[in-house]
Amino acid sequence: MLQSVTQHNAMQTDLAIQRCINPSCHASYEARTIRTSCDRCGDLLDIEYDWSRAAVPASLSEFEEAWSQRTNPVRFSGVWRFHELLPFVPQDQVITVGEGQTLLQQANHVAKYVGVNTNQLFLQYEGMNPSGSFKDNGMCAAVTHANMMNAKRAACASTVNTSA
């Protein structure tokens, strides 16, 4: 089932649009266009999906099955292994460096502090991402979009490690 869902979503990039975040404007643009802001009002854009038309997996077990395909770079990525929930790009255009493959670490001291039973709280250490930052997770989508648009260069305003 997951394979057919993947192929279905890979072909339907029109499921995603760019939408102005300003509620009084709410302009929309095709996802395969380069924009840094809304043409109409100048505000920021967000990605919006038409989930009523998307063929998303019916249960988490389908994602668990995909996790067994870790030799596929898309499935190895902690972000792109959920590709079916990010249907703006076909899998063969995804850019990944293994971001999001950070370890869950048991946090008994924190559990005790916040009133959670011992051995039941885990924290994910995002400092183990390729650049040492949780920002790798979002940037892989930004770089993928730049690649989709055949960009020759990409720039990122950053406090250093986002641009790494």
C-alpha positions as CSV (number, residue, x, y, z in Angstrom):
1,M,0.0,0.0,0.0
2,L,2.7,2.5,0.9
3,Q,4.5,2.1,-2.4
4,S,1.3,2.9,-4.3
5,V,0.6,5.9,-2.0
6,T,4.2,7.1,-2.7
7,Q,3.8,6.9,-6.4
8,H,0.4,8.5,-6.3
9,N,1.6,11.5,-4.2
10,A,4.8,11.9,-6.2
11,M,2.8,12.6,-9.3
12,Q,0.4,15.1,-7.6
13,T,2.6,18.1,-6.6
14,D,-0.5,20.2,-7.2
15,L,-1.7,19.1,-3.8
16,A,0.5,21.7,-2.3
17,I,0.2,25.5,-2.8
18,Q,1.9,28.5,-1.4
19,R,-0.6,30.6,0.6
20,C,-0.3,34.1,2.1
21,I,-0.4,33.9,5.9
22,N,-2.3,37.3,6.1
23,P,-5.9,36.3,6.7
24,S,-7.2,39.4,4.9
25,C,-5.2,38.6,1.8
26,H,-4.9,34.8,1.7
27,A,-3.5,34.8,-1.9
28,S,-2.4,31.5,-3.3
29,Y,0.4,30.6,-5.7
30,E,1.5,27.4,-7.4
31,A,4.1,25.5,-5.3
32,R,6.5,25.2,-8.2
33,T,7.1,29.0,-8.3
34,I,9.9,31.0,-6.7
35,R,8.5,33.5,-4.2
36,T,10.0,35.1,-1.1
37,S,6.8,36.9,-0.2
38,C,3.2,37.5,-1.3
39,D,2.9,39.4,-4.5
40,R,-0.3,41.1,-3.4
41,C,0.5,42.2,0.2
42,G,4.1,41.4,0.8
43,D,3.5,39.1,3.8
44,L,5.1,35.7,4.3
45,L,3.9,32.5,2.5
46,D,3.2,29.1,3.9
47,I,2.7,25.8,2.3
48,E,-0.9,24.5,2.3
49,Y,-2.0,21.0,1.3
50,D,-5.3,19.8,0.0
51,W,-5.6,16.7,2.3
52,S,-9.0,15.9,0.9
53,R,-7.3,14.9,-2.4
54,A,-4.1,13.4,-0.9
55,A,-3.6,9.6,-0.5
56,V,-2.0,9.5,2.9
57,P,-1.2,6.3,4.8
58,A,-4.1,5.0,6.8
59,S,-2.0,4.1,9.9
60,L,1.3,4.6,11.6
61,S,2.2,0.9,10.7
62,E,2.7,2.0,7.1
63,F,5.4,4.4,8.3
64,E,6.9,1.7,10.4
65,E,7.1,-0.5,7.3
66,A,8.8,2.3,5.4
67,W,11.4,2.6,8.2
68,S,12.6,-0.9,7.2
69,Q,13.7,0.5,3.8
70,R,16.6,2.5,5.4
71,T,18.9,1.8,2.4
72,N,16.7,4.1,0.4
73,P,18.0,7.7,1.2
74,V,14.5,9.1,1.3
75,R,13.4,6.5,3.9
76,F,16.7,7.0,5.9
77,S,16.0,10.7,6.4
78,G,14.1,11.5,9.6
79,V,12.1,14.1,7.5
80,W,11.6,12.5,4.2
81,R,10.7,9.1,5.5
82,F,7.3,10.8,6.0
83,H,7.3,11.9,2.3
84,E,3.6,11.0,1.9
85,L,2.9,13.9,4.3
86,L,5.1,16.3,2.3
87,P,3.6,15.8,-1.2
88,F,5.1,18.9,-2.8
89,V,8.0,17.0,-4.4
90,P,8.5,13.7,-6.2
91,Q,10.9,11.3,-4.3
92,D,13.5,11.4,-7.1
93,Q,13.9,15.2,-6.5
94,V,14.4,15.0,-2.7
95,I,17.7,16.4,-1.2
96,T,18.8,14.7,2.0
97,V,21.9,14.3,4.1
98,G,20.3,11.9,6.6
99,E,18.9,14.8,8.7
100,G,16.6,13.9,11.5
101,Q,18.3,10.6,12.3
102,T,19.0,11.7,15.8
103,L,18.8,9.4,18.7
104,L,16.2,9.2,21.4
105,Q,17.8,9.3,24.8
106,Q,16.3,8.3,28.0
107,A,15.8,11.3,30.3
108,N,15.1,10.0,33.8
109,H,16.4,13.1,35.6
110,V,14.0,15.3,33.5
111,A,11.2,12.7,34.0
112,K,11.6,13.0,37.7
113,Y,11.6,16.8,37.6
114,V,8.4,17.0,35.5
115,G,6.6,14.2,37.3
116,V,6.8,11.5,34.6
117,N,7.5,7.9,35.5
118,T,11.1,6.7,35.3
119,N,12.0,5.1,31.9
120,Q,9.1,6.7,30.2
121,L,10.5,10.0,28.9
122,F,12.9,10.2,26.0
123,L,14.4,13.3,24.4
124,Q,15.7,13.6,20.9
125,Y,19.1,15.1,20.7
126,E,19.0,17.2,17.5
127,G,22.6,18.4,17.9
128,M,23.5,15.1,16.2
129,N,22.2,16.3,12.9
130,P,24.8,16.8,10.1
131,S,25.3,20.5,10.9
132,G,24.7,20.1,14.6
133,S,21.3,21.8,14.5
134,F,17.6,21.0,14.5
135,K,17.4,23.4,11.6
136,D,18.6,20.7,9.2
137,N,15.1,19.3,9.3
138,G,13.5,22.3,7.8
139,M,16.4,23.3,5.5
140,C,16.3,19.9,3.7
141,A,12.8,20.9,2.5
142,A,14.0,24.4,1.5
143,V,17.0,23.0,-0.4
144,T,14.7,20.4,-2.1
145,H,12.4,23.2,-3.2
146,A,15.4,25.2,-4.6
147,N,16.5,22.1,-6.5
148,M,12.9,21.6,-7.9
149,M,13.1,25.2,-9.2
150,N,16.5,24.4,-10.8
151,A,18.2,27.1,-8.7
152,K,21.9,27.4,-9.3
153,R,22.5,29.1,-5.9
154,A,20.6,29.4,-2.7
155,A,21.1,31.9,0.2
156,C,19.8,31.7,3.7
157,A,19.7,34.4,6.4
158,S,21.1,32.6,9.4
159,T,22.7,32.7,12.8
160,V,25.4,30.5,11.4
161,N,24.4,26.8,11.6
162,T,21.2,27.0,9.5
163,S,23.3,27.9,6.5
164,A,25.8,25.1,7.1
